[in-house]
Amino acid sequence: MPSARQPSTAADQATTQPASVRDDVLRLLDEVCGLGGRAATFTDDTPLLANLPELDSMAVIALITALEERLGVVIDHGAIDGDTFASVGSLVQFVQAGRPG
């Protein structure tokens, strides 16, 4: 019986944990920024702010709203800073911290 594939690199490990939250964040990022599926290629190390021109101030507000409304994330707006949107990984961690349950 074949064993389950174990992540072999740090990048593999980062992109496999927890998939549902990461997938939700990437889907919303792609949708809000109009990336046409490009977000599916992003890793946790992919820089966002200052690297993704589509993620301007209006897109950040739209993304925060989508996270709250569609994923039920409770966001302390005072806790948001540039580090929150520094990379895919930092955004996923922020969303995980704000998920109910």
C-alpha distance (Angstrom), angle and dihedral (degrees) to the residues before:
residue distance angle dihedral
M1 . . .
P2 3.82 . .
S3 3.77 115.6 .
A4 3.79 122.9 -128.1
R5 3.78 113.1 -89.9
Q6 3.77 111.2 -103.1
P7 3.81 119.1 -147.5
S8 3.79 106.7 -98.8
T9 3.78 102.1 -163.8
A10 3.76 137.6 36.0
A11 3.82 88.8 -108.1
D12 3.81 90.6 53.4
Q13 3.79 90.6 49.1
A14 3.79 92.6 48.6
T15 3.77 93.0 51.1
T16 3.79 94.9 47.8
Q17 3.80 97.7 56.2
P18 3.09 117.2 107.7
A19 3.76 98.8 -14.2
S20 3.78 99.3 -173.0
V21 3.81 95.5 56.5
R22 3.80 91.7 42.3
D23 3.80 91.6 47.7
D24 3.81 91.4 49.0
V25 3.80 91.9 50.1
L26 3.81 92.7 48.0
R27 3.80 92.1 47.0
L28 3.82 92.1 51.8
L29 3.80 92.2 43.1
D30 3.79 89.9 52.2
E31 3.80 92.6 46.7
V32 3.81 98.3 44.0
C33 3.81 94.4 44.6
G34 3.80 95.6 39.7
L35 3.79 93.3 -124.8
G36 3.79 96.0 158.8
G37 3.79 94.4 -132.7
R38 3.81 97.2 -44.0
A39 3.81 92.1 120.9
A40 3.81 89.2 69.2
T41 3.82 87.5 71.9
F42 3.82 94.4 52.4
T43 3.80 121.1 110.7
D44 3.78 126.6 -157.7
D45 3.82 87.8 -95.6
T46 3.81 94.3 55.6
P47 3.82 107.0 119.9
L48 3.79 115.4 -129.7
L49 3.81 115.2 -179.9
A50 3.79 112.8 60.8
N51 3.80 89.6 9.0
L52 3.79 103.1 60.2
P53 3.82 107.9 57.1
E54 3.80 91.5 -166.5
L55 3.82 89.7 63.3
D56 3.78 96.9 78.5
S57 3.80 126.0 150.7
M58 3.80 93.3 -81.9
A59 3.81 91.5 49.6
V60 3.81 90.3 50.2
I61 3.82 89.7 55.1
A62 3.81 91.6 46.1
L63 3.81 90.7 48.6
I64 3.81 92.6 49.7
T65 3.80 89.6 49.9
A66 3.81 91.5 48.7
L67 3.80 91.7 49.2
E68 3.79 90.2 52.4
E69 3.79 98.3 42.5
R70 3.78 102.6 35.9
L71 3.80 103.2 30.8
G72 3.79 98.5 31.3
V73 3.78 92.0 -124.2
V74 3.79 113.8 165.9
I75 3.78 106.1 -139.1
D76 3.78 125.3 -165.0
H77 3.78 97.6 -151.0
G78 3.79 90.0 -157.9
A79 3.82 89.2 61.8
I80 3.80 94.2 58.3
D81 3.78 116.5 102.0
G82 3.78 138.5 145.9
D83 3.79 91.6 -77.1
T84 3.82 90.0 62.4
F85 3.80 90.2 66.0
A86 3.81 97.7 32.2
S87 3.81 94.0 107.8
V88 3.77 142.0 -8.8
G89 3.81 89.0 -99.6
S90 3.81 94.4 53.3
L91 3.80 90.9 48.4
V92 3.82 92.0 48.9
Q93 3.83 90.4 50.3
F94 3.79 90.4 49.7
V95 3.82 91.1 51.0
Q96 3.82 92.1 47.2
A97 3.80 90.1 53.5
G98 3.81 91.2 52.2
R99 3.80 98.8 46.1
P100 3.77 115.2 112.4
G101 3.77 119.0 -117.5
